[in-house]
Amino acid sequence: GGKTAPSDHSALGEVSSASRSLDARISVPARGVEALAAPQATPTMVEGAHALGVTLDSAQHAQLEAFLDLLQRWGRTYNLTAILDRPAMRVQHLLDSLALVPHLPVVQAQSRPVLLDVGSGAGLPGVVVAIAKPEWTVVCVDAVAKKVGFLRQVAAELRLPQLQPVHSRIEALAADAAWRRWAPDGAEVVTSRAFASLPDFVRLTHGRLAVGGQWLAMKGQSPDEELAALARESMAAGLPRLNIEVLPLRVPGLDARRCLVRMTPVTP
């Protein structure tokens, strides 16, 4: 059998001061998320990627549009998305997911880092990351077989060998042969866009995180109640102490609040 992720180690402990010091470890830029909700004109993908600071070539732009083609074709049938208007899909699916990319850690040229997208659904943000950052292996996990089937179709049609859809519940992922093959040491980044509350997200995935890895949870407005619950529950569950940053995201063309919660285990 393959190795399980080494972050199942019990050095996860040391949470005694978590609730006391959580506030001190959460940094929210001064203007917070409030100021980022001004209505904007719908940008093109080129304009939007440029505004996010993400460099894409013409082949990557073509892959993103081909992904939207597949989403439009299969969206209703597979219950993938309620948004099927093309300009709205560009903003709410592609650019919203692309906003994660500048926050991915810088990795060594020789390594092949792994991003785990939990509860990936239609492949957001996983497919978008796989297109924008082909040097990453992106494992998209979903418990719904037809959604994983859709993602396999996307990987084949868009020629994305770095995109690896896995049909599994997150609780059973450690035993999955495909996961062990693609991420024998765990994932450098574990992300989700609409999977669960922060305490559940961390609790269900902490064993899949590589040593030195981080969680990047995509949220709407700053999830203050979830952060408070995370501090309480992490102590009780023996989860790692975390350094936590709440980073406001400015998604071009989107007048809704978005933020990214970066959670990094504190090494003892």
VEXROTI-52894 format. One line per field, with one value per residue (C-alpha): x, y, z; residue in one letter; residue number from 1. Coordinates in steps of 0.02 Angstrom, whole numbers, plus 32768, in hexadecimal, padded with zeros to 4 digits. Layout:
VEXROTI-52894
c1 X, ...
c2 Y, ...
c3 Z, ...
aa A, ...
i NUM, ...
***
This chain:
VEXROTI-52894
c1 8000, 8032, 8064, 7FE4, 8007, 8087, 8020, 7FBD, 8049, 8019, 8089, 7FE3, 7FC2, 7FEF, 7F4B, 7F3E, 7F50, 7EEC, 7E4F, 7EAE, 7F26, 7EBB, 7E8C, 7F42, 7F6B, 7EE1, 7F19, 7E95, 7ED4, 7E9C, 7E0F, 7DCE, 7D53, 7CD4, 7D23, 7D30, 7C7A, 7C69, 7C06, 7C75, 7C5E, 7C71, 7D27, 7D6A, 7DD2, 7E71, 7E46, 7E12, 7EAE, 7F1A, 7EC0, 7EE0, 7F97, 7F8A, 7FE8, 7F90, 7FC2, 7F48, 7F42, 7F10, 7E89, 7E48, 7E45, 7DE2, 7D62, 7D59, 7D38, 7CA6, 7C66, 7C61, 7C13, 7B8A, 7B6D, 7B65, 7B38, 7A7E, 7A87, 7B06, 7AC7, 7B74, 7B44, 7AAC, 7B0E, 7B0D, 7B1B, 7BC7, 7C01, 7BC2, 7C1B, 7CBF, 7CB3, 7C62, 7CB9, 7D5B, 7D96, 7D56, 7DBD, 7E52, 7E5A, 7EA5, 7F3A, 7FA6, 7F9B, 7FE3, 808D, 8128, 8171, 821A, 822A, 8252, 81C2, 8112, 80A3, 7FF3, 7F55, 7EC0, 7E16, 7D98, 7CE1, 7D17, 7C6C, 7C7B, 7D37, 7D3B, 7DC0, 7E1E, 7E0C, 7E36, 7ED4, 7F06, 7EF9, 7F4F, 7FD9, 8000, 8099, 8023, 7FCB, 7F16, 7EB0, 7DF6, 7D94, 7CD8, 7C5F, 7BE6, 7C13, 7BC6, 7C28, 7CCA, 7C98, 7C85, 7D31, 7D7E, 7D2E, 7D79, 7E27, 7E1C, 7DD3, 7E42, 7EDC, 7F01, 7F69, 7F8C, 7ED2, 7EA7, 7DEE, 7DCE, 7D24, 7D2A, 7CE7, 7D6F, 7D6A, 7D9B, 7E1F, 7EB7, 7E8F, 7E72, 7EF4, 7EF0, 7F0B, 7F9E, 7FEA, 7FDB, 7FFB, 8060, 809C, 7FF9, 7FCA, 802C, 7F86, 7ED9, 7E4F, 7D93, 7D16, 7C71, 7C96, 7C7C, 7C95, 7D4A, 7D4A, 7D06, 7D7A, 7E15, 7DD8, 7DB1, 7E4E, 7EDC, 7F1F, 7F2C, 7F9A, 8053, 80D5, 80E9, 8043, 7FB4, 7EF8, 7EB0, 7DF4, 7D90, 7D05, 7C89, 7C92, 7D0F, 7CD0, 7CE7, 7C71, 7CC7, 7D72, 7D36, 7CEF, 7D93, 7DF3, 7D7B, 7D6F, 7E25, 7E56, 7DD4, 7DFF, 7EBD, 7ED3, 7F70, 7F85, 7F6E, 7FB0, 7F19, 7F0D, 7E6C, 7E95, 7E12, 7E02, 7DD4, 7D82, 7D75, 7CBF, 7C7A, 7C20, 7C15, 7C8F, 7D13, 7DA2, 7E25, 7E4C, 7F00, 7F21, 7FD0, 7FF8, 8072, 8109, 8133
c2 8000, 80B7, 812C, 8194, 824C, 8269, 82F4, 8270, 8280, 82AB, 8343, 8391, 83B2, 8452, 84AB, 84E6, 859F, 8595, 85ED, 866E, 869F, 8685, 873D, 8770, 86F9, 8730, 87BF, 881E, 88AD, 8955, 8977, 88C7, 8878, 8905, 8979, 88F7, 88EB, 8977, 8948, 8932, 891C, 8868, 8853, 87E2, 874D, 87A4, 8841, 87DB, 876E, 8809, 8860, 87C7, 87C5, 8719, 86FF, 868C, 8666, 8653, 8594, 85A6, 8626, 85AA, 851F, 858D, 85B3, 84FA, 84D4, 854E, 84F6, 8452, 84A4, 84F0, 844B, 83DF, 845E, 843C, 8381, 8362, 83E9, 843B, 84F2, 8561, 85E9, 85C7, 8679, 8684, 8730, 8705, 865C, 86B2, 8720, 86AD, 860C, 8632, 86D7, 86AB, 860A, 8661, 86D8, 8646, 8633, 86C8, 8682, 85D7, 85BB, 85C9, 851D, 84DD, 84C3, 8409, 83DD, 83B1, 83F9, 83B9, 841F, 83C2, 840F, 83C7, 83B9, 83F7, 83E6, 8435, 8448, 84F2, 8526, 8486, 8486, 853F, 8525, 848F, 84FC, 8595, 8536, 8498, 8476, 8444, 839C, 83C6, 833D, 8364, 82FA, 82EA, 826A, 827C, 8203, 8267, 8303, 82A0, 8259, 830B, 8339, 82A1, 82DD, 838A, 8340, 82D8, 835C, 83EA, 8379, 839A, 8306, 836B, 8368, 82CB, 82B5, 8239, 81F3, 81E6, 822B, 8293, 8220, 818C, 81E5, 81A4, 80F3, 8125, 80DB, 8170, 81EA, 8185, 8181, 823B, 827D, 81FD, 8286, 82E8, 838E, 8430, 848D, 8452, 84C4, 84CA, 8547, 850E, 846F, 8488, 84F8, 851C, 84A6, 8415, 843F, 8437, 83A1, 8338, 8363, 837F, 82CF, 82F5, 838E, 837B, 83B1, 846D, 8475, 84EF, 84FE, 8583, 858E, 85FA, 8655, 86E4, 8766, 874C, 86B0, 86F2, 8675, 85E3, 8623, 862D, 857C, 8540, 8581, 8528, 8484, 8473, 8467, 83E0, 837C, 8382, 83DE, 8444, 84F5, 8565, 8609, 8658, 86E6, 8729, 8773, 87DC, 87AC, 8829, 87C7, 8831, 884C, 8803, 8875, 87F2, 87DE, 8758, 8727, 86A0, 8652, 8615, 859A, 855A, 84DD, 8522, 84B0, 8482
c3 8000, 7FF4, 807F, 80D8, 80E9, 8171, 81BC, 8218, 829A, 834A, 834E, 831E, 83D8, 8436, 8426, 84DA, 84AF, 840C, 8446, 84AC, 8423, 8388, 8379, 8381, 82F3, 827D, 8210, 81AD, 8141, 8186, 810B, 8124, 80AC, 80B7, 8038, 7FAE, 7F7C, 7EFC, 7E5F, 7DC6, 7D0C, 7CD0, 7C9B, 7C13, 7C4A, 7C0E, 7C73, 7D0A, 7D0D, 7CF8, 7D89, 7DF7, 7DC7, 7D74, 7CD0, 7C55, 7BA1, 7B11, 7B25, 7BDC, 7BB0, 7B2E, 7BB0, 7C29, 7BA0, 7B73, 7C2B, 7C26, 7B88, 7BE8, 7C81, 7C15, 7BBB, 7C57, 7CDD, 7CE4, 7CC4, 7D4E, 7DC3, 7DBD, 7DC0, 7DC1, 7D63, 7CA8, 7C64, 7C13, 7C55, 7D04, 7CFC, 7CD0, 7D6A, 7DEA, 7DB7, 7D5D, 7DA7, 7E55, 7E4E, 7DFC, 7E92, 7EF4, 7E7F, 7EBA, 7F6B, 7F43, 7F94, 7F28, 7F0A, 7ED1, 7E16, 7E26, 7E99, 7E63, 7EEC, 7F0C, 7F26, 7F6D, 7F41, 7FBC, 7F88, 7EDE, 7E8A, 7DDE, 7DF5, 7E47, 7E6E, 7E41, 7D83, 7D79, 7DE2, 7D76, 7CDA, 7D25, 7D82, 7D1C, 7D89, 7E17, 7E23, 7E4D, 7EA1, 7E9D, 7F19, 7F19, 7F61, 7ECE, 7E42, 7DB2, 7DE4, 7DE6, 7D3C, 7CFB, 7D3E, 7CE7, 7C46, 7C62, 7C82, 7BE2, 7B6D, 7BAC, 7BB1, 7C69, 7CA7, 7D45, 7D71, 7DD4, 7E04, 7E92, 7EC1, 7F7E, 801F, 8070, 8109, 809A, 8031, 8091, 8056, 7FA0, 7F2A, 7EB2, 7F40, 7F84, 7ED6, 7EB4, 7F63, 7FC6, 803D, 8044, 7FF4, 7FFF, 7FF3, 8027, 7FE7, 7FD8, 7F95, 7FE0, 803F, 80FA, 8190, 81BD, 8255, 81EC, 815B, 81CA, 822E, 8193, 8131, 81AC, 818B, 80D1, 80E7, 80C0, 813E, 8123, 80C6, 80DC, 80CC, 8059, 8079, 8000, 805B, 8043, 80CC, 8159, 81B6, 8267, 82BA, 8262, 829A, 834E, 8342, 82F5, 838D, 8405, 83A6, 8376, 842D, 844F, 83B2, 83C7, 8322, 82FE, 833C, 82A6, 8267, 8212, 8195, 814A, 80A0, 8046, 7F8E, 7F08, 7E7C, 7DDD, 7DAD, 7E4F, 7EC9, 7F53, 7FE2, 7FD4, 8044, 8052, 80FA, 80FF, 818D, 81AE, 8238, 82B9, 82BD, 8371
aa G, G, K, T, A, P, S, D, H, S, A, L, G, E, V, S, S, A, S, R, S, L, D, A, R, I, S, V, P, A, R, G, V, E, A, L, A, A, P, Q, A, T, P, T, M, V, E, G, A, H, A, L, G, V, T, L, D, S, A, Q, H, A, Q, L, E, A, F, L, D, L, L, Q, R, W, G, R, T, Y, N, L, T, A, I, L, D, R, P, A, M, R, V, Q, H, L, L, D, S, L, A, L, V, P, H, L, P, V, V, Q, A, Q, S, R, P, V, L, L, D, V, G, S, G, A, G, L, P, G, V, V, V, A, I, A, K, P, E, W, T, V, V, C, V, D, A, V, A, K, K, V, G, F, L, R, Q, V, A, A, E, L, R, L, P, Q, L, Q, P, V, H, S, R, I, E, A, L, A, A, D, A, A, W, R, R, W, A, P, D, G, A, E, V, V, T, S, R, A, F, A, S, L, P, D, F, V, R, L, T, H, G, R, L, A, V, G, G, Q, W, L, A, M, K, G, Q, S, P, D, E, E, L, A, A, L, A, R, E, S, M, A, A, G, L, P, R, L, N, I, E, V, L, P, L, R, V, P, G, L, D, A, R, R, C, L, V, R, M, T, P, V, T, P
i 1, 2, 3, 4, 5, 6, 7, 8, 9, 10, 11, 12, 13, 14, 15, 16, 17, 18, 19, 20, 21, 22, 23, 24, 25, 26, 27, 28, 29, 30, 31, 32, 33, 34, 35, 36, 37, 38, 39, 40, 41, 42, 43, 44, 45, 46, 47, 48, 49, 50, 51, 52, 53, 54, 55, 56, 57, 58, 59, 60, 61, 62, 63, 64, 65, 66, 67, 68, 69, 70, 71, 72, 73, 74, 75, 76, 77, 78, 79, 80, 81, 82, 83, 84, 85, 86, 87, 88, 89, 90, 91, 92, 93, 94, 95, 96, 97, 98, 99, 100, 101, 102, 103, 104, 105, 106, 107, 108, 109, 110, 111, 112, 113, 114, 115, 116, 117, 118, 119, 120, 121, 122, 123, 124, 125, 126, 127, 128, 129, 130, 131, 132, 133, 134, 135, 136, 137, 138, 139, 140, 141, 142, 143, 144, 145, 146, 147, 148, 149, 150, 151, 152, 153, 154, 155, 156, 157, 158, 159, 160, 161, 162, 163, 164, 165, 166, 167, 168, 169, 170, 171, 172, 173, 174, 175, 176, 177, 178, 179, 180, 181, 182, 183, 184, 185, 186, 187, 188, 189, 190, 191, 192, 193, 194, 195, 196, 197, 198, 199, 200, 201, 202, 203, 204, 205, 206, 207, 208, 209, 210, 211, 212, 213, 214, 215, 216, 217, 218, 219, 220, 221, 222, 223, 224, 225, 226, 227, 228, 229, 230, 231, 232, 233, 234, 235, 236, 237, 238, 239, 240, 241, 242, 243, 244, 245, 246, 247, 248, 249, 250, 251, 252, 253, 254, 255, 256, 257, 258, 259, 260, 261, 262, 263, 264, 265, 266, 267, 268
***
